[in-house]
């Protein structure tokens, strides 16, 4: 046997080195598993789900161990149509196409195109059914573990604008306490409990005065209303049929077919994009986090949500499970659960697949890769409890979301990825409750949340995104250690073909330990009255270095920074550039603590500088204060043309406590200086432009 391998390097006599070299040769000579050898057609018409899954299963069963197998599944150039999630359940597994312009995965199903989780993914505990018909019932609180389903994975759960609505189920309580959540549309931005929800069906109410009642809450026509059975309470270990309905004029609550509560209401349902539809305990926050409310202690069966009011008057007590029809938004008869996915019927015949959530679940995969392809329609990639997931060279087209990494996905990387959403896209990339993640070379254009990072440290490198409610939504956990490192990131609210009436700003940050933004650009090109950077209480140290802020079309009430009045250190602003026609008067004096920190470039005419004519006055609405240290502090408000210098001057006014005025004096060139004439720092509340 020759003693050379591949590159003429002498083969070591060390047993471990010999074994590694042989494995290297085996990796080189082994062909990837081709999905066409398992019957995939790739014409965009045939259903290739079973063939691709068979190829994945063959790869996942190959080799004596996952690491040695190093299995790869190839999708040659073509258009592969799937109708249910493809399961990647083994470490050291790669699925790749021939290139993102050559291989397309068309998700015609309801659920993620690719679901990545190990082979012992959590399953919800099911028991004997509560009504006649196929399927089982759900034990909602088993072994002190909490389970939940986020039905907002399904596009049918976009309820905003529905003129009618109803939810039905069978429920047998084990225990009666206050406000046990059965199902709800729930969530809020930031870390405050939601003030209203699209709908809530619960046993007991949030006022803690009506344990055991059936409570139905609904937001319609801008009003948050309640109908509850205040004089009727459920009893433990008895099965009830519950129905809550809204027909456009009245909210009604039925128990065993009897009408027991009603509230007049008009208008269409109001649901925000940041509300999750949770079966089980609800989370206050968006995106879904471990529940902050009690889920129902009991058994649940045949949960049926509809786009119509199923009943408006009393009806006979049902005994059979509900049957789906064209008006069914979602029906859970608990008749299909496998690999951590629960089947949900939508409409008369379609079936969706929703990942099961259990915050106590432990497990995980290592080094799973998806690359070199395009995913179109439906949901994209969903991964949970994985270490070192790699998604690279992938395009997402018109998907409900692109990538969701959740529940302890550590050391993952997403690179060279583009996401082009549509009207129904909730987010581009969401990294939740996980470890350090790197997002690099990302382009996202989606209407709601291009990038979400929640309770997870992240490195953002070379990112371009636009048109979100918040283009970058960053939320840590109370007492957590979330840090964000941004480099060469461009966030813009430019309209990319779909307007967003809910737009609130370019970046939102709360409860971070630290944030560093280096050589970044933040643009408000089409939002008249929103802040560029929205920093909320509980946040830590923020450093912006070499970055550009451009409120180009911002209106008179817009802010470059919106800061809390207390509970946050002033951000450190190193030399940056602010492109600010129409808005320079809003620059907070916090920036003046570093001489030469801010320059303002003006591109407007001499007669209407920054939205104000000569002689007009306007005050800044910056909500915080700034401390100007003693001595002359250069603010570097730069007028690009000499003729503008004579028309405008800045007066900084001290606070109401009677601290000395901070006056201005003209300087050579086009720079204005502020001088604090006191011998101590002065708190400045606002600026006046004349």
C-alpha positions as CSV (number, residue, x, y, z in Angstrom):
1,X,0.0,0.0,0.0
2,X,1.5,3.4,-0.9
3,X,2.4,5.7,2.0
4,X,1.2,8.9,0.3
5,X,-2.3,10.4,0.2
6,X,-3.7,13.0,-2.2
7,X,-1.1,15.7,-1.9
8,X,2.0,13.5,-1.7
9,X,2.4,14.2,2.1
10,X,4.0,11.2,3.9
11,X,1.4,9.3,5.9
12,X,2.0,9.4,9.6
13,X,2.4,6.2,11.5
14,X,0.4,7.6,14.4
15,X,-2.9,5.6,14.6
16,X,-5.1,8.7,15.3
17,X,-3.5,10.6,12.4
18,X,-4.0,7.6,10.1
19,X,-7.6,7.3,11.0
20,X,-8.2,11.1,10.4
21,X,-6.5,10.9,7.0
22,X,-8.6,7.9,5.9
23,X,-11.7,9.8,7.0
24,X,-10.6,12.7,5.0
25,X,-10.2,10.5,1.9
26,X,-13.6,9.0,2.5
27,X,-15.2,12.4,2.7
28,X,-13.6,13.4,-0.6
29,X,-14.6,10.4,-2.6
30,X,-18.1,10.0,-1.2
31,X,-20.8,11.6,-3.3
32,X,-23.5,13.7,-1.8
33,X,-26.9,12.1,-1.6
34,X,-28.9,13.3,-4.6
35,X,-32.6,13.8,-4.0
36,X,-33.4,12.8,-7.6
37,X,-32.1,9.3,-6.8
38,X,-35.0,9.2,-4.3
39,X,-37.7,10.2,-6.8
40,X,-37.6,14.0,-6.7
41,X,-38.7,15.6,-9.9
42,X,-37.8,19.3,-9.5
43,X,-40.4,20.6,-12.0
44,X,-42.2,23.0,-9.6
45,X,-45.4,20.9,-10.1
46,X,-44.9,17.5,-8.6
47,X,-44.9,17.2,-4.8
48,X,-41.3,16.4,-3.9
49,X,-41.7,16.4,-0.1
50,X,-41.5,12.6,0.4
51,X,-38.6,12.2,-2.0
52,X,-36.5,15.0,-0.3
53,X,-37.3,13.7,3.1
54,X,-36.3,10.2,2.1
55,X,-32.9,11.5,1.0
56,X,-32.5,13.4,4.3
57,X,-33.5,10.3,6.3
58,X,-30.9,8.3,4.3
59,X,-28.2,10.9,5.2
60,X,-29.4,11.1,8.8
61,X,-29.1,7.3,9.1
62,X,-25.7,7.0,7.4
63,X,-22.4,6.1,9.2
64,X,-21.5,4.8,12.6
65,X,-21.8,8.3,14.1
66,X,-23.1,11.6,13.1
67,X,-19.7,13.3,13.0
68,X,-18.1,10.6,10.9
69,X,-21.0,10.5,8.5
70,X,-20.7,14.2,7.7
71,X,-23.7,13.6,5.5
72,X,-24.8,16.0,2.7
73,X,-28.0,16.1,0.7
74,X,-27.9,17.8,-2.7
75,X,-30.8,19.4,-4.6
76,X,-29.6,19.7,-8.2
77,X,-30.8,22.7,-10.2
78,X,-34.6,22.7,-10.4
79,X,-37.8,23.8,-8.7
80,X,-38.8,21.5,-5.8
81,X,-42.3,21.8,-4.5
82,X,-43.0,20.7,-0.9
83,X,-46.2,20.6,1.1
84,X,-45.0,19.9,4.7
85,X,-41.8,20.8,6.6
86,X,-38.6,19.0,5.8
87,X,-37.1,17.6,9.0
88,X,-33.3,17.9,9.7
89,X,-32.9,16.0,13.0
90,X,-29.2,15.0,13.0
91,X,-25.9,16.7,13.8
92,X,-23.3,17.2,11.1
93,X,-25.9,17.3,8.3
94,X,-25.9,19.6,5.3
95,X,-28.6,20.3,2.7
96,X,-27.5,22.4,-0.3
97,X,-28.6,23.3,-3.8
98,X,-26.5,24.1,-6.9
99,X,-26.8,27.8,-6.3
100,X,-29.5,30.3,-5.1
101,X,-30.3,31.2,-8.8
102,X,-30.5,27.5,-9.8
103,X,-32.2,25.6,-7.0
104,X,-35.6,26.7,-5.6
105,X,-37.6,25.1,-2.8
106,X,-41.2,26.1,-3.2
107,X,-43.1,25.9,0.1
108,X,-46.7,25.2,-0.7
109,X,-47.4,24.0,2.8
110,X,-48.5,25.8,6.0
111,X,-45.5,25.8,8.3
112,X,-41.7,26.1,8.0
113,X,-40.1,24.8,4.8
114,X,-37.2,23.4,6.9
115,X,-37.6,22.5,10.6
116,X,-34.3,21.8,12.4
117,X,-34.4,20.1,15.8
118,X,-33.2,16.8,17.1
119,X,-35.0,13.5,16.9
120,X,-36.5,13.8,20.4
121,X,-38.2,17.1,19.9
122,X,-40.8,17.9,22.5
123,X,-44.3,16.5,22.2
124,X,-47.4,17.8,23.9
125,X,-49.0,15.3,26.3
126,X,-52.2,13.9,24.8
127,X,-55.0,12.0,26.7
128,X,-58.3,10.5,25.9
129,X,-60.6,12.8,23.9
130,X,-63.3,14.9,25.5
131,X,-65.8,14.5,22.6
132,X,-66.6,12.0,19.9
133,X,-64.5,11.9,16.8
134,X,-60.9,11.4,15.6
135,X,-57.9,12.5,17.7
136,X,-57.1,13.0,21.3
137,X,-57.2,15.8,23.9
138,X,-54.4,18.0,25.3
139,X,-53.3,17.9,28.9
140,X,-52.5,21.6,29.2
141,X,-50.5,21.3,32.4
142,X,-48.7,18.0,32.8
143,X,-46.0,17.1,35.2
144,X,-45.5,20.8,36.1
145,X,-44.3,21.4,32.5
146,X,-45.9,24.0,30.3
147,X,-46.5,23.5,26.6
148,X,-47.7,26.0,24.0
149,X,-48.3,26.4,20.3
150,X,-47.9,29.7,18.5
151,X,-50.6,29.6,15.8
152,X,-49.3,32.9,14.3
153,X,-47.0,30.6,12.3
154,X,-50.1,30.2,10.1
155,X,-51.1,33.1,7.8
156,X,-54.8,32.4,8.6
157,X,-54.1,33.8,12.1
158,X,-53.7,37.3,10.7
159,X,-57.0,38.5,12.1
160,X,-56.7,42.2,11.6
161,X,-59.8,43.5,9.7
162,X,-62.0,40.5,10.2
163,X,-65.7,41.5,10.5
164,X,-66.7,38.4,12.4
165,X,-64.9,35.8,14.6
166,X,-65.5,32.9,16.9
167,X,-63.5,30.4,19.0
168,X,-64.9,27.0,20.2
169,X,-63.5,24.2,22.3
170,X,-64.1,21.5,24.9
171,X,-62.5,22.2,28.3
172,X,-62.4,20.2,31.5
173,X,-60.7,22.1,34.4
174,X,-58.5,20.4,36.9
175,X,-58.2,23.4,39.1
176,X,-59.8,26.8,39.4
177,X,-57.6,29.8,39.8
178,X,-57.6,33.4,38.4
179,X,-57.1,34.0,34.7
180,X,-56.2,30.7,33.2
181,X,-55.3,31.3,29.5
182,X,-56.9,28.9,27.0
183,X,-56.0,30.7,23.8
184,X,-55.2,34.3,23.0
185,X,-53.7,36.8,20.5
186,X,-51.2,38.5,22.8
187,X,-48.0,40.5,22.7
188,X,-46.4,43.9,23.1
189,X,-43.4,45.7,21.9
190,X,-40.7,46.1,24.5
191,X,-41.1,44.8,28.1
192,X,-44.4,46.3,29.1
193,X,-47.5,44.1,29.5
194,X,-49.9,44.5,26.6
195,X,-52.7,46.9,27.3
196,X,-55.1,45.2,24.8
197,X,-55.2,42.0,22.8
198,X,-57.0,41.0,19.6
199,X,-58.8,38.3,21.5
200,X,-58.6,36.2,24.7
201,X,-60.5,33.2,25.8
202,X,-59.8,32.3,29.5
203,X,-61.1,30.6,32.5
204,X,-61.2,33.4,35.1
205,X,-60.5,37.0,34.4
206,X,-57.5,39.4,35.0
207,X,-59.3,41.3,37.6
208,X,-58.9,38.4,40.0
209,X,-62.5,38.8,41.1
210,X,-64.1,36.2,38.9
211,X,-62.3,32.8,39.2
212,X,-63.9,30.1,37.2
213,X,-65.9,32.4,34.9
214,X,-65.6,32.2,31.1
215,X,-64.1,35.4,29.9
216,X,-64.0,36.6,26.2
217,X,-62.0,39.7,25.4
218,X,-61.9,41.3,22.0
219,X,-60.4,44.4,20.4
220,X,-62.8,45.7,17.7
221,X,-63.2,49.2,16.2
222,X,-60.3,50.4,18.4
223,X,-62.1,49.4,21.7
224,X,-61.0,46.6,24.1
225,X,-64.1,44.9,25.3
226,X,-65.1,42.0,27.6
227,X,-68.0,39.6,27.9
228,X,-67.8,37.2,30.8
229,X,-70.1,34.9,32.7
230,X,-69.8,36.7,36.0
231,X,-72.6,34.7,37.7
232,X,-71.6,31.3,36.3
233,X,-68.4,29.5,37.2
234,X,-66.9,26.3,35.8
235,X,-66.5,23.3,38.1
236,X,-63.4,21.0,38.2
237,X,-63.4,17.6,36.5
238,X,-66.5,18.4,34.4
239,X,-66.3,18.7,30.6
240,X,-67.8,21.9,29.0
241,X,-68.3,23.1,25.5
242,X,-67.2,26.7,25.3
243,X,-67.9,29.2,22.5
244,X,-67.1,32.9,22.2
245,X,-68.4,34.7,19.1
246,X,-68.6,38.1,17.5
247,X,-71.0,38.8,14.6
248,X,-70.2,42.5,14.0
249,X,-72.7,43.9,16.5
250,X,-72.5,41.7,19.6
251,X,-69.9,39.6,21.6
252,X,-71.4,36.5,23.0
253,X,-70.3,33.7,25.4
254,X,-71.9,30.3,25.3
255,X,-71.4,27.5,27.8
256,X,-72.9,24.1,26.8
257,X,-75.0,25.9,24.2
258,X,-76.5,28.4,26.6
259,X,-76.0,32.1,26.0
260,X,-74.6,33.4,29.4
261,X,-72.9,36.7,28.6
262,X,-73.0,39.4,25.8
263,X,-71.5,42.8,25.1
264,X,-72.5,45.2,22.3
265,X,-69.6,45.8,19.9
266,X,-69.0,47.1,16.4
267,X,-66.2,47.4,13.9
268,X,-63.5,45.0,12.6
269,X,-61.0,43.1,14.7
270,X,-57.8,44.9,15.5
271,X,-54.6,42.8,15.7
272,X,-51.0,44.1,15.7
273,X,-48.2,42.4,13.8
274,X,-46.4,41.8,17.1
275,X,-49.2,39.7,18.6
276,X,-48.6,36.0,18.8
277,X,-51.6,33.7,18.8
278,X,-50.8,31.3,21.7
279,X,-52.6,28.1,22.7
280,X,-51.5,27.9,26.4
281,X,-49.9,30.4,28.7
282,X,-49.3,33.7,27.0
283,X,-46.1,35.7,26.8
284,X,-46.3,39.5,27.4
285,X,-43.5,40.1,24.9
286,X,-42.9,39.9,21.2
287,X,-41.5,37.6,19.9
288,X,-42.9,34.7,21.9
289,X,-40.9,34.1,25.1
290,X,-41.6,31.8,28.1
291,X,-45.1,32.5,29.3
292,X,-45.8,35.2,31.9
293,X,-49.4,34.2,32.4
294,X,-50.9,31.0,33.8
295,X,-52.1,28.5,31.2
296,X,-55.3,26.6,31.9
297,X,-55.1,23.8,34.4
298,X,-57.1,21.2,32.6
299,X,-57.8,19.3,29.4
300,X,-58.6,20.8,26.1
301,X,-60.1,19.4,22.9
302,X,-61.2,20.4,19.4
303,X,-60.1,24.0,19.4
304,X,-61.9,25.7,16.5
305,X,-61.3,29.3,15.3
306,X,-63.5,30.7,12.6
307,X,-63.8,33.8,10.4
308,X,-67.6,33.8,11.2
309,X,-69.8,33.8,14.3
310,X,-70.8,30.2,14.5
311,X,-73.8,30.9,16.7
312,X,-75.8,34.0,17.7
313,X,-78.5,32.2,19.8
314,X,-78.7,29.2,22.1
315,X,-78.0,25.7,20.5
316,X,-78.0,22.1,21.6
317,X,-75.1,20.8,23.7
318,X,-72.5,19.5,21.2
319,X,-71.1,16.0,21.8
320,X,-68.8,15.6,18.7
321,X,-65.6,17.2,17.7
322,X,-65.8,20.2,15.4
323,X,-65.4,19.7,11.7
324,X,-63.5,22.1,9.4
325,X,-65.0,24.0,6.6
326,X,-64.2,26.9,4.3
327,X,-64.6,29.4,7.2
328,X,-62.1,27.5,9.5
329,X,-59.1,29.6,10.5
330,X,-57.6,26.8,12.5
331,X,-58.9,23.5,14.0
332,X,-56.9,21.4,16.4
333,X,-58.4,18.0,17.0
334,X,-55.0,16.7,18.2
335,X,-55.0,14.0,15.6
336,X,-51.5,14.5,14.3
337,X,-48.3,15.1,16.2
338,X,-44.8,14.0,15.2
339,X,-41.2,15.3,15.4
340,X,-42.1,18.2,17.5
341,X,-44.8,19.5,15.1
342,X,-48.5,19.7,15.7
343,X,-50.9,19.4,12.8
344,X,-53.5,22.1,12.5
345,X,-56.4,22.0,9.9
346,X,-56.9,25.2,8.0
347,X,-59.9,25.7,5.7
348,X,-61.8,22.6,4.5
349,X,-58.8,20.5,3.7
350,X,-55.4,22.1,4.2
351,X,-53.1,21.1,7.0
352,X,-50.6,23.3,8.8
353,X,-47.6,22.3,11.0
354,X,-46.8,24.3,14.1
355,X,-43.7,23.7,16.3
356,X,-44.4,22.6,19.9
357,X,-42.8,24.9,22.5
358,X,-41.6,23.7,25.9
359,X,-39.2,26.0,27.7
360,X,-38.0,23.0,29.9
361,X,-37.0,20.8,27.0
362,X,-33.3,19.9,26.7
363,X,-31.5,18.4,23.7
364,X,-29.8,19.9,20.6
365,X,-28.0,19.4,17.3
366,X,-24.5,20.5,16.3
367,X,-23.4,21.8,12.9
368,X,-26.4,21.7,10.7
369,X,-26.1,23.6,7.4
370,X,-28.5,24.9,4.7
371,X,-26.9,26.6,1.7
372,X,-27.0,27.5,-2.0
373,X,-30.7,27.6,-2.7
374,X,-33.8,29.8,-2.8
375,X,-36.8,29.3,-0.7
376,X,-40.1,30.7,-2.0
377,X,-43.5,31.1,-0.3
378,X,-44.7,30.0,3.0
379,X,-42.4,30.1,6.1
380,X,-38.6,29.7,5.8
381,X,-36.2,28.0,8.2
382,X,-37.1,27.2,11.9
383,X,-34.4,26.0,14.2
384,X,-34.5,25.3,17.9
385,X,-31.9,24.0,20.4
386,X,-29.0,23.9,17.9
387,X,-25.3,24.7,18.2
388,X,-23.6,26.2,15.2
389,X,-26.4,26.3,12.6
390,X,-25.1,27.8,9.4
391,X,-27.4,29.3,6.8
392,X,-25.5,30.8,3.9
393,X,-26.1,31.8,0.3
394,X,-29.8,31.6,0.5
395,X,-32.6,33.8,-0.9
396,X,-36.1,34.0,0.6
397,X,-38.9,35.2,-1.6
398,X,-42.4,36.2,-0.4
399,X,-42.0,34.1,2.7
400,X,-43.9,34.7,5.9
401,X,-40.6,34.8,7.6
402,X,-37.1,34.0,6.5
403,X,-35.2,32.5,9.4
404,X,-36.2,31.8,13.0
405,X,-33.5,30.6,15.5
406,X,-35.1,30.1,18.9
407,X,-34.8,28.4,22.3
408,X,-31.0,28.1,22.8
409,X,-29.5,28.2,19.3
410,X,-25.9,29.0,20.1
411,X,-23.0,30.1,18.0
412,X,-25.1,30.2,14.8
413,X,-24.2,32.1,11.6
414,X,-26.4,33.5,8.9
415,X,-24.4,35.0,6.0
416,X,-24.9,36.1,2.4
417,X,-28.6,35.9,2.8
418,X,-31.3,38.1,1.1
419,X,-34.9,38.2,2.2
420,X,-37.6,39.9,0.1
421,X,-41.0,39.8,1.8
422,X,-44.5,40.6,0.9
423,X,-47.5,42.2,2.7
424,X,-47.9,39.2,5.0
425,X,-44.3,38.9,6.0
426,X,-43.9,39.2,9.8
427,X,-40.1,39.3,10.0
428,X,-37.0,38.6,8.1
429,X,-34.7,37.1,10.7
430,X,-35.5,36.5,14.3
431,X,-33.0,35.2,16.9
432,X,-34.7,34.5,20.2
433,X,-33.6,33.2,23.7
434,X,-30.3,32.0,22.3
435,X,-26.5,32.4,22.5
436,X,-24.1,34.5,20.5
437,X,-25.2,34.7,16.8
438,X,-23.5,36.3,13.8
439,X,-25.5,37.9,11.0
440,X,-23.2,38.9,8.1
441,X,-23.9,40.2,4.6
442,X,-27.6,40.4,5.0
443,X,-30.2,42.2,2.8
444,X,-33.8,42.3,4.1
445,X,-36.7,44.1,2.7
446,X,-39.9,43.2,4.6
447,X,-42.8,45.3,5.9
448,X,-42.8,44.7,9.6
449,X,-39.6,43.5,11.4
450,X,-36.6,43.0,9.1
451,X,-34.4,41.8,12.0
452,X,-35.3,40.8,15.5
453,X,-32.9,39.9,18.3
454,X,-34.4,39.0,21.6
455,X,-32.5,37.9,24.7
456,X,-29.4,37.0,22.7
457,X,-26.0,38.6,22.0
458,X,-25.4,39.2,18.4
459,X,-22.8,40.5,15.9
460,X,-24.3,42.4,12.9
461,X,-21.8,42.9,10.1
462,X,-22.6,44.4,6.7
463,X,-26.4,44.6,7.0
464,X,-28.8,46.5,4.8
465,X,-32.5,46.5,5.6
466,X,-35.5,48.7,5.3
467,X,-39.2,49.5,5.7
468,X,-39.9,47.9,9.1
469,X,-42.0,49.0,12.0
470,X,-38.6,49.0,13.5
471,X,-35.8,47.9,11.1
472,X,-33.8,46.5,13.9
473,X,-35.6,45.4,17.0
474,X,-33.4,44.6,20.0
475,X,-34.8,43.5,23.3
476,X,-32.8,41.9,26.1
477,X,-34.0,40.3,29.3
478,X,-34.3,41.9,32.8
479,X,-31.0,41.0,34.5
480,X,-29.6,39.4,31.4
481,X,-26.4,40.0,29.5
482,X,-27.3,40.9,25.9
483,X,-24.7,42.7,23.9
484,X,-24.9,44.0,20.3
485,X,-21.9,44.7,18.1
486,X,-22.9,46.5,14.8
487,X,-20.5,47.2,12.0
488,X,-21.3,48.7,8.6
489,X,-25.0,48.4,9.1
490,X,-27.5,50.4,7.0
491,X,-31.0,50.8,8.5
492,X,-33.4,52.8,6.3
493,X,-37.2,53.2,6.3
494,X,-37.3,53.7,2.6
495,X,-40.5,52.3,1.0
496,X,-39.7,49.2,-1.0
497,X,-43.0,48.8,-2.7
498,X,-45.2,48.4,0.4
499,X,-46.0,51.2,2.8
500,X,-46.1,50.6,6.5
501,X,-48.6,52.8,8.5
502,X,-47.4,51.3,11.8
503,X,-43.8,52.5,11.3
504,X,-42.3,53.6,14.6
505,X,-38.6,54.1,14.1
506,X,-35.4,52.7,12.6
507,X,-34.0,51.0,15.7
508,X,-35.5,50.0,19.0
509,X,-33.3,48.9,21.9
510,X,-34.2,47.9,25.5
511,X,-32.5,46.0,28.3
512,X,-29.2,45.7,26.6
513,X,-25.9,45.5,28.5
514,X,-24.1,47.2,25.7
515,X,-24.4,48.3,22.1
516,X,-21.6,49.4,19.8
517,X,-22.4,50.8,16.3
518,X,-19.3,51.5,14.2
519,X,-19.5,53.0,10.7
520,X,-23.3,52.5,10.5
521,X,-26.0,54.6,8.7
522,X,-29.4,55.3,10.1
523,X,-31.9,56.9,7.7
524,X,-35.4,58.3,8.2
525,X,-36.4,58.9,4.6
526,X,-40.2,58.6,4.8
527,X,-41.2,58.7,8.4
528,X,-42.3,62.2,9.3
529,X,-42.6,61.9,13.1
530,X,-40.7,58.9,14.4
531,X,-37.3,58.7,16.1
532,X,-34.4,57.2,14.3
533,X,-33.0,55.5,17.5
534,X,-35.6,54.6,20.1
535,X,-33.8,53.7,23.4
536,X,-35.9,52.5,26.3
537,X,-35.3,52.4,30.0
538,X,-33.2,49.5,31.4
539,X,-30.6,49.8,28.7
540,X,-26.9,50.0,29.3
541,X,-23.9,51.5,27.6
542,X,-24.2,52.7,24.0
543,X,-21.3,53.8,21.8
544,X,-21.8,55.2,18.3
545,X,-18.6,55.7,16.3
546,X,-18.2,57.0,12.8
547,X,-21.9,56.6,12.0
548,X,-24.3,58.7,10.0
549,X,-27.8,59.7,11.0
550,X,-30.0,61.0,8.1
551,X,-33.5,62.2,9.0
552,X,-33.8,63.5,5.5
553,X,-37.6,63.8,5.3
554,X,-38.3,63.8,9.0
555,X,-41.0,66.1,10.2
556,X,-41.1,68.8,12.9
557,X,-41.8,66.3,15.7
558,X,-39.2,63.7,14.7
559,X,-36.1,63.0,16.8
560,X,-32.7,61.5,16.0
561,X,-32.6,59.9,19.4
562,X,-35.5,59.2,21.7
563,X,-34.1,58.6,25.2
564,X,-35.8,57.9,28.5
565,X,-35.7,60.7,31.0
566,X,-34.2,58.5,33.6
567,X,-32.6,55.1,34.1
568,X,-30.1,55.3,31.2
569,X,-26.5,56.7,31.0
570,X,-26.0,59.2,28.1
571,X,-24.8,57.4,25.0
572,X,-21.2,58.1,24.0
573,X,-21.2,59.8,20.6
574,X,-17.9,59.8,18.9
575,X,-17.4,61.7,15.6
576,X,-20.5,61.1,13.5
577,X,-22.2,62.9,10.7
578,X,-25.9,63.9,10.8
579,X,-27.5,64.7,7.4
580,X,-30.4,66.8,8.6
581,X,-32.3,69.1,6.3
582,X,-35.5,70.0,8.1
583,X,-34.5,68.5,11.4
584,X,-31.2,69.8,12.7
585,X,-32.9,71.7,15.5
586,X,-33.8,68.3,17.1
587,X,-30.2,67.3,17.8
588,X,-30.0,66.7,21.5
589,X,-27.3,68.5,23.4
590,X,-26.1,65.2,24.8
591,X,-23.8,65.2,21.8
592,X,-22.1,68.4,22.8
593,X,-20.2,66.6,25.6
594,X,-17.6,65.6,23.1
595,X,-16.1,68.6,21.2
596,X,-16.5,68.3,17.5
597,X,-18.8,65.3,17.8
598,X,-21.6,66.3,15.5
599,X,-21.6,67.8,12.1
600,X,-24.8,68.8,10.3
601,X,-24.8,69.0,6.5
602,X,-27.6,71.0,4.9
603,X,-28.8,70.5,1.4
604,X,-31.8,72.8,1.4
605,X,-32.1,76.3,-0.1
606,X,-31.0,79.6,1.6
607,X,-34.5,80.8,1.9
608,X,-35.9,77.8,3.6
609,X,-33.2,76.3,5.7
610,X,-34.0,73.0,7.5
611,X,-37.7,73.6,7.0
612,X,-37.8,77.1,8.7
613,X,-37.8,80.4,7.0
614,X,-35.7,83.3,8.4
615,X,-37.2,84.7,11.6
616,X,-39.2,81.6,12.4
617,X,-38.8,79.9,15.8
618,X,-39.0,76.3,16.9
619,X,-38.1,74.5,20.0
620,X,-36.7,71.0,20.2
621,X,-38.9,68.3,21.8
622,X,-36.0,66.2,22.9
623,X,-37.3,64.6,26.1
624,X,-34.2,64.4,28.1
625,X,-31.6,66.9,29.3
626,X,-27.9,67.3,28.7
627,X,-25.0,68.4,30.9
628,X,-22.7,70.9,29.3
629,X,-19.4,71.0,31.1
630,X,-17.7,74.3,32.0
631,X,-15.8,76.2,29.3
632,X,-16.3,76.5,25.6
633,X,-17.7,73.4,24.0
634,X,-17.7,73.1,20.2
635,X,-21.0,71.7,18.9
636,X,-19.9,71.9,15.3
637,X,-23.2,72.8,13.6
638,X,-21.9,73.4,10.2
639,X,-23.5,75.7,7.7
640,X,-22.3,74.8,4.2
641,X,-22.8,78.3,2.7
642,X,-21.7,81.6,4.3
643,X,-25.0,83.4,3.5
644,X,-26.8,81.1,6.0
645,X,-24.7,82.0,9.0
646,X,-26.2,85.5,9.3
647,X,-29.8,84.2,9.2
648,X,-29.7,81.8,12.1
649,X,-28.3,81.6,15.6
650,X,-28.7,79.1,18.4
651,X,-29.7,79.9,21.9
652,X,-29.5,77.2,24.6
653,X,-31.7,77.8,27.5
654,X,-31.0,76.6,31.0
655,X,-33.4,74.5,33.1
656,X,-36.2,75.9,35.3
657,X,-34.1,75.5,38.4
658,X,-32.3,78.7,37.6
659,X,-28.9,77.5,36.4
660,X,-26.9,80.0,34.3
661,X,-27.8,80.6,30.7
662,X,-25.7,78.8,28.1
663,X,-25.1,81.5,25.5
664,X,-23.8,81.3,22.0
665,X,-21.3,83.4,20.2
666,X,-20.4,83.5,16.5
667,X,-17.3,81.8,15.3
668,X,-15.2,82.0,12.2
669,X,-16.2,79.8,9.3
670,X,-19.5,78.0,9.7
671,X,-19.3,76.7,13.3
672,X,-21.2,77.8,16.3
673,X,-19.8,77.4,19.8
674,X,-21.8,77.0,23.1
675,X,-20.1,78.4,26.1
676,X,-21.0,77.5,29.7
677,X,-20.2,80.5,31.7
678,X,-20.7,78.8,35.0
679,X,-18.0,76.9,37.0
680,X,-19.9,73.7,37.0
681,X,-21.9,71.6,34.4
682,X,-25.3,73.1,33.4
683,X,-28.4,71.0,32.7
684,X,-29.8,72.2,29.4
685,X,-33.4,71.3,28.6
686,X,-34.0,72.5,25.1
687,X,-32.8,74.5,22.1
688,X,-34.4,77.5,20.5
689,X,-33.6,78.2,16.8
690,X,-34.0,81.7,15.5
